[in-house]
């Protein structure tokens, strides 16, 4: 534990010297760092309450002010000096946290605060060390809020370099082990929150090597907050996946009976697999072509055609909740751009409330598409494509 309390109600300073810009992070200002104001060197400190450049609707609460906390997050009701991250959700502490860990800038680094225009806020943790005043490993990451009007906004997390996970007071040693950092955001209502993969484990360092943006640069994570709701709350604001060698992975929190909309790239079919958490009780598929899809179920050893044909736009409820299912029949003739982030949005409901980890793995065929090369090609087919025969739609 730390053997002192540091209360810094007014830590903000004005730029007087140069910190070099970091390439992955946005809004670098030449050799003048990431703005004109920053937190003075500290451990566990925060700014005074600062005005947001625009109002935000954060899960039903409207905020026009915020606090920048040295330990890798911003908050809205009060400053937060907690250095060991508590697992989300946290009651009555709405926050957005690109990397909530024990940041200590007394040895190295700065925390910059910059609003380049009336619709953007950027907070940059530039080459920051960890407790206690360590300089052997540094992290550079950034939070960007973008106004979309009416309280709606986008959240970007950018990770240029992540070398440490844990301060010494969080049972870490040389910046690793103990209770590692957590990334995500939390409404503070005990219900609405999102935790990024690897949080509170050593795998949190992988955030710099992954992205949830189709075709995005490694280290970029982006989320849309619309009508005060989480991504996944509607087909127009789907939860975006993380690409893997097998397909697409999703990690999110669910409420029993409430649909969650998930969105990968397009294919001719998908396997939906729950790796842990509640089972799937219903599915709502979009409409392409004839809008009909063949349903296959897993019998423990192999995929078996169920005989059901699902209609796009119509919720299909399983006779019994399932942990995996397959759909086939997305027509090749649709020729949908595989980089389109809203190509095939799927709505799912679940049997219980709680965290879910699931995958959506594409069944694809090789289909040449015209230039430009960014359209690429679909990958090699996995078979079982032509065998499914249309039956009466339910």
C-alpha positions as CSV (number, residue, x, y, z in Angstrom):
1,X,0.0,0.0,0.0
2,X,1.0,3.6,-0.3
3,X,1.9,5.3,3.0
4,X,0.8,8.8,2.2
5,X,-2.2,10.7,0.9
6,X,-1.7,13.2,-1.9
7,X,-4.5,15.7,-2.4
8,X,-3.9,18.0,-5.3
9,X,-7.1,20.0,-6.0
10,X,-5.5,22.4,-8.5
11,X,-2.7,20.6,-10.4
12,X,-3.2,22.0,-13.9
13,X,-0.1,23.8,-15.3
14,X,0.6,25.8,-18.4
15,X,3.0,24.6,-21.1
16,X,6.5,26.0,-20.7
17,X,8.7,23.2,-22.3
18,X,8.6,20.6,-25.0
19,X,7.5,17.0,-24.9
20,X,7.9,15.3,-28.2
21,X,4.8,14.1,-30.0
22,X,4.2,10.3,-30.2
23,X,3.3,9.1,-33.6
24,X,0.3,6.9,-32.8
25,X,-1.5,9.5,-30.8
26,X,-3.6,12.3,-32.3
27,X,-3.4,16.1,-31.9
28,X,0.4,16.3,-31.5
29,X,1.4,20.0,-31.6
30,X,4.9,19.8,-33.0
31,X,7.5,19.7,-30.3
32,X,5.1,21.4,-27.9
33,X,3.4,18.1,-26.8
34,X,-0.3,17.5,-26.9
35,X,-1.8,20.9,-26.0
36,X,-0.9,23.8,-23.8
37,X,-1.9,22.5,-20.4
38,X,-0.9,19.4,-18.4
39,X,-0.9,18.0,-14.9
40,X,2.1,18.9,-12.8
41,X,4.3,15.9,-11.9
42,X,2.4,13.9,-9.3
43,X,1.2,10.5,-8.1
44,X,-2.6,10.0,-7.6
45,X,-3.5,13.6,-8.3
46,X,-6.3,15.1,-10.3
47,X,-7.3,18.4,-11.8
48,X,-10.0,20.7,-10.5
49,X,-13.4,20.3,-12.2
50,X,-12.9,21.4,-15.8
51,X,-15.6,22.3,-18.5
52,X,-16.2,19.8,-21.3
53,X,-16.2,21.5,-24.7
54,X,-19.7,19.9,-25.3
55,X,-22.3,18.2,-23.1
56,X,-22.5,14.4,-23.2
57,X,-25.3,12.0,-22.4
58,X,-23.5,9.2,-20.5
59,X,-26.1,6.5,-19.9
60,X,-28.9,8.9,-19.0
61,X,-26.7,11.4,-17.0
62,X,-25.8,14.7,-18.7
63,X,-22.4,16.0,-17.9
64,X,-20.8,19.3,-18.8
65,X,-17.7,19.1,-16.6
66,X,-15.1,16.5,-15.9
67,X,-11.9,15.7,-13.9
68,X,-8.7,14.4,-15.3
69,X,-7.2,11.8,-13.0
70,X,-3.5,11.0,-13.2
71,X,-4.1,7.3,-12.9
72,X,-5.3,6.8,-16.5
73,X,-9.0,7.9,-16.5
74,X,-11.4,10.8,-16.4
75,X,-14.4,11.1,-14.1
76,X,-17.5,13.2,-13.9
77,X,-18.8,13.5,-10.3
78,X,-15.6,13.9,-8.4
79,X,-11.8,13.4,-8.7
80,X,-10.6,9.8,-8.3
81,X,-7.3,9.1,-6.7
82,X,-7.7,5.3,-6.5
83,X,-4.5,3.7,-8.0
84,X,-5.4,0.0,-8.0
85,X,-8.3,-0.5,-10.4
86,X,-11.6,-2.0,-9.0
87,X,-13.4,-4.3,-11.4
88,X,-16.3,-2.6,-13.3
89,X,-19.1,-1.9,-12.5
90,X,-18.3,0.6,-9.7
91,X,-21.3,2.1,-7.9
92,X,-21.7,5.9,-8.3
93,X,-18.3,6.5,-10.0
94,X,-19.0,7.2,-13.7
95,X,-15.7,7.2,-15.5
96,X,-13.9,6.6,-18.9
97,X,-10.6,4.8,-18.5
98,X,-8.2,4.1,-21.3
99,X,-5.7,2.6,-18.8
100,X,-6.6,2.8,-15.2
101,X,-3.4,1.9,-13.3
102,X,-0.9,3.5,-10.9
103,X,0.5,6.2,-13.1
104,X,3.3,8.2,-11.5
105,X,4.8,11.1,-13.5
106,X,7.3,12.3,-10.8
107,X,10.0,10.4,-12.7
108,X,8.9,10.8,-16.3
109,X,6.0,11.8,-18.6
110,X,3.2,14.2,-18.7
111,X,-0.6,14.1,-18.8
112,X,-1.8,16.6,-21.4
113,X,-5.3,18.2,-21.7
114,X,-6.3,19.6,-25.0
115,X,-9.4,20.7,-26.9
116,X,-8.4,21.5,-30.5
117,X,-11.9,22.5,-31.4
118,X,-15.4,22.8,-29.9
119,X,-16.2,19.2,-30.8
120,X,-13.1,17.4,-29.5
121,X,-11.4,16.7,-26.2
122,X,-8.1,14.8,-26.0
123,X,-6.3,13.7,-22.8
124,X,-2.9,12.2,-23.5
125,X,-0.8,10.2,-21.1
126,X,2.6,10.7,-22.8
127,X,5.5,8.4,-21.8
128,X,4.3,8.1,-18.2
129,X,5.9,5.9,-15.6
130,X,4.5,3.9,-12.7
131,X,4.6,4.0,-8.9
132,X,7.0,4.7,-7.3
133,X,8.6,7.3,-9.7
134,X,9.8,4.5,-12.0
135,X,11.3,5.3,-15.4
136,X,12.4,2.0,-16.7
137,X,9.1,1.3,-18.5
138,X,6.7,3.9,-19.9
139,X,3.2,3.9,-21.4
140,X,1.8,6.3,-24.0
141,X,-1.9,6.3,-24.5
142,X,-4.8,8.7,-25.2
143,X,-8.5,9.3,-24.7
144,X,-10.4,11.3,-27.3
145,X,-14.1,12.4,-27.0
146,X,-15.8,13.5,-30.2
147,X,-19.1,15.4,-30.2
148,X,-21.9,13.9,-32.4
149,X,-24.6,16.2,-31.3
150,X,-27.6,15.9,-29.0
151,X,-25.4,14.4,-26.2
152,X,-24.2,11.6,-28.5
153,X,-20.4,11.2,-28.7
154,X,-17.7,8.9,-29.8
155,X,-14.9,7.6,-27.5
156,X,-11.4,6.7,-28.9
157,X,-8.7,4.9,-27.0
158,X,-5.3,5.1,-28.6
159,X,-2.4,3.0,-27.4
160,X,1.1,3.9,-28.8
161,X,3.2,2.1,-26.3
162,X,2.3,-0.1,-23.3
163,X,5.3,-1.5,-21.3
164,X,4.0,-1.6,-17.7
165,X,0.7,-2.9,-16.1
166,X,1.1,-2.4,-12.4
167,X,2.5,0.0,-9.8
168,X,4.5,-1.3,-6.8
169,X,1.6,-0.4,-4.4
170,X,-0.7,-2.7,-6.4
171,X,1.5,-5.7,-5.7
172,X,3.5,-5.2,-8.9
173,X,7.2,-5.7,-9.3
174,X,9.2,-3.8,-12.0
175,X,5.9,-2.7,-13.5
176,X,4.3,-6.1,-13.9
177,X,2.3,-8.7,-12.0
178,X,0.0,-7.9,-9.0
179,X,-3.3,-6.3,-10.0
180,X,-2.8,-4.9,-13.5
181,X,-4.5,-2.0,-15.2
182,X,-8.1,-1.9,-16.4
183,X,-9.5,-0.3,-19.6
184,X,-13.1,0.5,-20.5
185,X,-15.9,2.7,-19.2
186,X,-18.5,2.6,-16.5
187,X,-21.8,4.5,-16.1
188,X,-21.6,4.2,-12.3
189,X,-25.1,2.7,-12.2
190,X,-24.1,-1.0,-11.6
191,X,-25.5,-2.0,-15.0
192,X,-24.0,-0.2,-18.0
193,X,-20.2,-0.7,-18.4
194,X,-17.7,-2.1,-20.9
195,X,-14.4,-3.7,-20.0
196,X,-11.8,-4.2,-22.7
197,X,-10.1,-7.6,-23.2
198,X,-7.2,-8.3,-21.0
199,X,-8.2,-5.8,-18.3
200,X,-6.8,-6.6,-14.8
201,X,-4.5,-9.2,-16.3
202,X,-1.1,-9.1,-18.0
203,X,-2.9,-9.3,-21.4
204,X,-4.0,-5.7,-21.0
205,X,-0.7,-4.9,-22.8
206,X,-2.1,-6.5,-26.0
207,X,-4.4,-3.5,-26.4
208,X,-1.6,-1.8,-28.3
209,X,-1.5,-4.7,-30.8
210,X,-5.3,-5.1,-31.4
211,X,-8.2,-3.0,-32.6
212,X,-12.0,-3.2,-32.7
213,X,-12.2,-1.0,-35.9
214,X,-12.5,-2.8,-39.2
215,X,-9.4,-2.1,-41.1
216,X,-8.2,0.1,-38.2
217,X,-4.6,0.7,-37.0
218,X,-3.4,-1.6,-34.2
219,X,-3.9,0.2,-30.9
220,X,-7.1,2.1,-31.9
221,X,-10.3,1.2,-30.0
222,X,-13.4,3.2,-30.8
223,X,-16.9,3.2,-29.3
224,X,-20.1,5.1,-30.1
225,X,-22.3,6.3,-27.2
226,X,-25.8,7.0,-28.6
227,X,-28.8,8.1,-26.7
228,X,-26.9,7.4,-23.5
229,X,-26.6,3.7,-24.3
230,X,-23.8,1.2,-24.8
231,X,-22.6,0.0,-28.2
232,X,-24.7,-3.1,-29.0
233,X,-28.0,-1.4,-27.9
234,X,-29.3,-1.1,-31.5
235,X,-28.6,-2.1,-35.0
236,X,-27.4,1.4,-35.8
237,X,-24.8,1.2,-33.0
238,X,-23.5,-2.4,-32.9
239,X,-20.8,-3.7,-30.7
240,X,-17.7,-4.1,-32.7
241,X,-15.5,-7.2,-32.5
242,X,-11.8,-7.9,-32.1
243,X,-10.3,-9.8,-35.0
244,X,-8.7,-13.2,-34.3
245,X,-7.2,-15.9,-36.5
246,X,-10.5,-17.8,-36.4
247,X,-12.9,-14.9,-36.8
248,X,-14.3,-12.3,-34.4
249,X,-14.4,-12.2,-30.6
250,X,-16.7,-10.2,-28.4
251,X,-16.6,-9.5,-24.7
252,X,-19.5,-7.6,-23.1
253,X,-22.1,-7.4,-20.3
254,X,-25.7,-8.5,-20.9
255,X,-29.0,-8.1,-19.3
256,X,-31.4,-11.1,-19.6
257,X,-33.9,-10.6,-22.4
258,X,-32.3,-7.4,-23.7
259,X,-30.9,-7.8,-27.3
260,X,-27.3,-7.0,-28.0
261,X,-26.3,-6.3,-31.6
262,X,-22.9,-7.5,-32.8
263,X,-21.3,-6.8,-36.1
264,X,-18.4,-8.6,-37.9
265,X,-17.4,-8.4,-41.6
266,X,-19.6,-10.1,-44.2
267,X,-19.5,-13.8,-45.1
268,X,-21.8,-16.5,-46.5
269,X,-22.5,-17.9,-43.0
270,X,-21.3,-17.6,-39.4
271,X,-20.8,-19.8,-36.4
272,X,-22.0,-18.1,-33.2
273,X,-20.2,-19.6,-30.1
274,X,-20.5,-18.7,-26.4
275,X,-17.2,-19.4,-24.8
276,X,-18.4,-18.4,-21.3
277,X,-21.5,-16.9,-19.8
278,X,-25.2,-17.1,-20.4
279,X,-26.7,-19.1,-23.3
280,X,-28.4,-17.6,-26.4
281,X,-32.2,-17.6,-26.4
282,X,-33.0,-15.8,-29.6
283,X,-31.4,-14.4,-32.8
284,X,-32.5,-11.5,-35.1
285,X,-30.7,-11.5,-38.5
286,X,-30.6,-8.7,-41.1
287,X,-32.2,-9.0,-44.5
288,X,-30.1,-9.6,-47.7
289,X,-31.3,-11.0,-51.0
290,X,-34.1,-13.4,-50.3
291,X,-33.7,-12.8,-46.5
292,X,-33.7,-16.5,-45.7
293,X,-31.0,-18.4,-43.7
294,X,-30.5,-22.1,-42.8
295,X,-30.1,-22.9,-39.2
296,X,-27.6,-25.5,-38.0
297,X,-27.2,-26.7,-34.5
298,X,-24.3,-28.4,-32.7
299,X,-25.0,-31.9,-31.4
300,X,-21.7,-32.3,-29.4
301,X,-19.7,-33.8,-32.2
302,X,-20.8,-32.1,-35.4
303,X,-23.1,-29.5,-37.0
304,X,-26.5,-30.8,-37.9
305,X,-29.1,-29.0,-40.1
306,X,-32.1,-28.2,-37.9
307,X,-34.6,-28.0,-40.8
308,X,-35.5,-24.4,-39.8
309,X,-35.2,-21.5,-42.2
310,X,-34.8,-18.1,-40.4
311,X,-36.2,-15.0,-41.9
312,X,-34.3,-11.7,-41.8
313,X,-35.9,-9.1,-39.7
314,X,-37.9,-11.7,-37.7
315,X,-36.7,-12.8,-34.2
316,X,-36.2,-16.5,-34.0
317,X,-36.5,-18.0,-30.5
318,X,-34.7,-21.3,-29.8
319,X,-36.7,-24.2,-28.3
320,X,-34.0,-24.4,-25.7
321,X,-31.2,-21.9,-25.1
322,X,-28.0,-22.8,-27.0
323,X,-24.3,-22.0,-26.6
324,X,-23.6,-22.3,-30.3
325,X,-25.4,-22.2,-33.7
326,X,-24.6,-21.8,-37.3
327,X,-26.3,-19.8,-40.1
328,X,-25.8,-20.4,-43.8
329,X,-27.3,-18.8,-46.8
330,X,-25.9,-15.2,-47.0
331,X,-25.9,-14.9,-50.8
332,X,-22.6,-14.3,-52.6
333,X,-24.4,-12.0,-55.0
334,X,-24.8,-9.4,-52.3
335,X,-21.0,-8.6,-52.8
336,X,-20.9,-6.7,-49.5
337,X,-17.7,-4.8,-48.7
338,X,-15.9,-6.9,-46.0
339,X,-14.6,-3.7,-44.5
340,X,-18.1,-2.2,-44.0
341,X,-18.5,-2.0,-40.2
342,X,-22.3,-2.3,-40.5
343,X,-22.5,-5.1,-43.0
344,X,-24.2,-7.8,-41.1
345,X,-25.6,-6.8,-37.7
346,X,-27.0,-9.6,-35.6
347,X,-29.3,-9.2,-32.5
348,X,-28.9,-11.8,-29.7
349,X,-30.8,-12.3,-26.4
350,X,-29.4,-14.2,-23.5
351,X,-30.8,-16.4,-20.8
352,X,-29.3,-14.7,-17.8
353,X,-27.7,-11.4,-16.7
354,X,-23.9,-11.3,-16.5
355,X,-20.7,-11.1,-18.5
356,X,-20.5,-13.0,-21.9
357,X,-17.4,-14.0,-23.9
358,X,-18.4,-15.2,-27.4
359,X,-17.1,-15.6,-30.9
360,X,-18.6,-15.1,-34.3
361,X,-16.5,-17.0,-36.9
362,X,-17.2,-16.5,-40.6
363,X,-17.8,-19.3,-43.1
364,X,-16.5,-17.7,-46.3
365,X,-15.7,-18.3,-49.9
366,X,-13.0,-16.9,-52.2
367,X,-14.7,-14.2,-54.2
368,X,-12.6,-11.8,-56.4
369,X,-13.7,-8.2,-56.1
370,X,-12.7,-5.2,-58.2
371,X,-10.0,-2.7,-57.2
372,X,-9.1,-1.0,-55.0
373,X,-7.2,-3.6,-53.2
374,X,-8.7,-2.5,-49.8
375,X,-11.8,-4.5,-50.8
376,X,-9.5,-7.6,-50.9
377,X,-11.0,-11.1,-51.2
378,X,-13.0,-13.3,-49.0
379,X,-10.9,-16.2,-47.5
380,X,-11.0,-19.8,-48.6
381,X,-14.3,-21.6,-48.1
382,X,-15.0,-24.0,-45.2
383,X,-17.5,-26.2,-47.1
384,X,-21.0,-27.1,-46.2
385,X,-22.1,-24.3,-48.4
386,X,-24.2,-25.9,-51.1
387,X,-25.6,-28.7,-49.1
388,X,-28.3,-26.6,-47.3
389,X,-31.6,-26.6,-49.1
390,X,-34.3,-24.0,-48.5
391,X,-37.3,-25.1,-46.5
392,X,-40.4,-23.3,-45.5
393,X,-39.6,-20.1,-43.6
394,X,-40.9,-19.8,-40.0
